[in-house]
Amino acid sequence: MHGLRAFEYGIHAVDSLYTGEDVAAIHLVVEAGRVAIVDTGNNESLAPVQAALAALGLGAEAVDYVLLTHIHLDHAGGAGAFMQAFPNARLVVHPRGARHMIDPSRLVEGATAVYGTDEMNRLYGEILPVDKARVVEAPDGTVIEFGGRRLRTLDTPGHARHHLCFRDEKTGHIFTGDAF
């Protein structure tokens, strides 16, 4: 998968480069020149996503949403950096995870207790907060619409109590994060 991989229906996978090549993907859903990004990886994942957008002829202003399947740092550690890079975007997250994206201090504290300071810094860097005004708390059944396309949230608490899947109503595809 290294780099950008195009699928049908405007769905693209971008290698997040999390802990190495071809380990984890970030998805871009493109419709009528508008973009929703599914998951962020860590801060270092921003550069390949920006390169993928450029390869698709899209700029930062085209990104309407950053959707988080859950707030574990391998999926959401870059959320703050992504939101800074995409100033028009809104962050969509499970209601149980929203407060941790707005103030990530407890999330960072918990992850640092698991990984240690050096490994935490190596894996994730600085976890940036997201402005509360840009956060969309999305319980089960929330519809996210961009470019005429609709993605519906599915509350899927098996992997984490704050886990969402996103069902693409155009194609039936489901972005599962770690719930698959």
C-alpha positions as CSV (number, residue, x, y, z in Angstrom):
1,M,0.0,0.0,0.0
2,H,2.9,2.4,0.4
3,G,1.8,5.8,-0.6
4,L,-1.6,6.4,-2.2
5,R,-3.9,3.6,-3.3
6,A,-7.1,4.5,-5.2
7,F,-10.2,2.3,-4.9
8,E,-13.6,2.8,-6.6
9,Y,-16.1,5.5,-5.7
10,G,-13.6,8.2,-4.7
11,I,-12.1,6.1,-1.8
12,H,-8.3,6.3,-1.4
13,A,-6.0,4.7,1.2
14,V,-2.9,6.5,2.4
15,D,-0.1,4.8,4.2
16,S,0.0,6.5,7.6
17,L,3.7,5.4,8.1
18,Y,2.8,4.5,11.7
19,T,5.8,2.5,13.0
20,G,6.8,1.7,9.4
21,E,5.5,1.3,5.9
22,D,2.3,-0.6,5.1
23,V,1.3,-1.0,8.8
24,A,-1.8,1.2,8.9
25,A,-4.0,3.3,6.5
26,I,-5.8,6.5,6.6
27,H,-8.7,6.8,4.2
28,L,-9.7,9.8,2.1
29,V,-13.3,9.8,0.8
30,V,-13.6,12.3,-2.0
31,E,-16.9,13.5,-3.5
32,A,-17.4,16.5,-5.8
33,G,-14.1,18.0,-4.8
34,R,-14.8,17.7,-1.0
35,V,-13.0,15.4,1.3
36,A,-13.6,13.5,4.5
37,I,-10.5,11.9,6.1
38,V,-11.0,8.7,8.2
39,D,-8.5,8.5,11.1
40,T,-5.2,10.4,11.4
41,G,-2.5,8.1,12.5
42,N,0.1,10.3,14.4
43,N,1.5,13.7,13.7
44,E,4.0,12.3,11.1
45,S,1.0,10.9,9.1
46,L,0.0,14.5,8.1
47,A,2.7,14.8,5.4
48,P,1.7,11.7,3.4
49,V,-2.0,12.8,3.6
50,Q,-1.1,16.3,2.4
51,A,0.9,14.7,-0.5
52,A,-2.0,12.4,-1.3
53,L,-4.4,15.4,-1.5
54,A,-2.0,17.3,-3.7
55,A,-1.7,14.2,-6.0
56,L,-5.5,14.3,-6.3
57,G,-5.4,18.0,-7.1
58,L,-7.0,19.0,-3.8
59,G,-5.8,21.5,-1.2
60,A,-6.3,21.9,2.5
61,E,-9.5,23.9,1.9
62,A,-11.2,20.8,0.4
63,V,-11.2,18.9,3.7
64,D,-14.6,19.2,5.3
65,Y,-14.2,16.5,8.0
66,V,-11.7,14.5,9.9
67,L,-13.5,11.4,11.2
68,L,-12.1,9.4,14.1
69,T,-13.0,5.8,14.5
70,H,-11.7,6.0,18.1
71,I,-9.2,8.1,20.1
72,H,-6.4,5.6,20.6
73,L,-3.3,7.4,19.5
74,D,-2.5,5.2,16.5
75,H,-5.8,6.4,15.0
76,A,-6.2,9.8,16.5
77,G,-2.8,11.0,17.7
78,G,-2.5,13.4,14.8
79,A,-6.0,14.9,15.1
80,G,-4.8,18.2,16.5
81,A,-2.1,18.6,13.8
82,F,-4.6,17.6,11.1
83,M,-7.1,20.2,12.4
84,Q,-4.4,22.9,12.3
85,A,-3.5,21.9,8.7
86,F,-7.1,21.8,7.5
87,P,-8.7,25.0,8.9
88,N,-12.1,24.4,7.4
89,A,-12.5,20.8,8.8
90,R,-14.6,19.7,11.7
91,L,-13.5,16.8,13.8
92,V,-16.1,14.0,14.2
93,V,-15.7,11.8,17.2
94,H,-17.7,9.6,19.6
95,P,-19.2,11.6,22.5
96,R,-17.1,9.6,24.9
97,G,-13.9,10.7,23.1
98,A,-14.6,14.3,22.4
99,R,-13.4,15.7,25.7
100,H,-10.0,13.9,25.2
101,M,-9.6,15.6,21.8
102,I,-10.4,19.0,23.3
103,D,-8.1,18.5,26.2
104,P,-5.7,15.5,25.5
105,S,-3.8,15.8,28.8
106,R,-5.4,12.7,30.4
107,L,-5.0,10.7,27.2
108,V,-1.3,11.7,27.0
109,E,-0.9,10.9,30.7
110,G,-2.3,7.4,30.3
111,A,-0.3,6.6,27.1
112,T,2.9,7.9,28.7
113,A,2.3,5.6,31.7
114,V,2.1,2.7,29.2
115,Y,4.9,3.6,26.8
116,G,7.2,5.8,28.9
117,T,8.1,9.4,28.0
118,D,10.8,8.6,25.4
119,E,8.7,6.0,23.5
120,M,5.6,8.2,23.7
121,N,7.5,11.1,22.2
122,R,9.0,8.9,19.5
123,L,5.7,7.3,18.5
124,Y,3.4,10.3,18.8
125,G,5.2,13.6,19.4
126,E,3.2,16.4,20.9
127,I,-0.6,15.7,21.0
128,L,-2.3,18.9,20.2
129,P,-5.7,19.9,21.5
130,V,-8.6,20.6,19.1
131,D,-10.8,23.7,19.5
132,K,-14.1,22.7,21.0
133,A,-16.0,24.7,18.5
134,R,-14.7,22.5,15.7
135,V,-15.6,19.2,17.4
136,V,-18.8,17.3,16.3
137,E,-19.9,14.7,18.9
138,A,-21.4,11.9,16.8
139,P,-23.6,9.4,18.6
140,D,-25.0,6.4,16.7
141,G,-26.8,7.3,13.5
142,T,-25.3,10.7,13.0
143,V,-25.1,11.6,9.3
144,I,-22.0,13.5,8.0
145,E,-22.6,15.1,4.6
146,F,-20.1,16.6,2.3
147,G,-20.2,17.1,-1.5
148,G,-23.6,15.4,-1.6
149,R,-22.2,12.2,0.0
150,R,-23.4,10.8,3.3
151,L,-21.5,8.8,5.9
152,R,-23.5,7.5,8.9
153,T,-22.0,6.7,12.3
154,L,-22.4,3.3,13.9
155,D,-21.7,3.0,17.6
156,T,-19.4,0.0,17.8
157,P,-18.1,-0.3,21.4
158,G,-16.3,-3.7,21.2
159,H,-12.7,-2.4,20.8
160,A,-13.2,0.7,22.9
161,R,-16.3,2.3,24.4
162,H,-15.7,5.3,22.2
163,H,-15.5,3.4,18.9
164,L,-17.4,4.4,15.8
165,C,-17.6,2.9,12.4
166,F,-18.6,5.0,9.4
167,R,-21.0,3.6,6.7
168,D,-20.8,5.1,3.3
169,E,-24.4,5.4,2.2
170,K,-23.4,5.8,-1.5
171,T,-21.5,2.5,-1.6
172,G,-22.3,0.5,1.5
173,H,-18.6,0.4,2.5
174,I,-17.9,0.6,6.2
175,F,-14.8,2.1,7.6
176,T,-14.2,0.0,10.7
177,G,-11.1,1.3,12.5
178,D,-10.2,-1.5,14.9
179,A,-13.7,-3.0,15.1
180,F,-13.4,-5.3,12.2
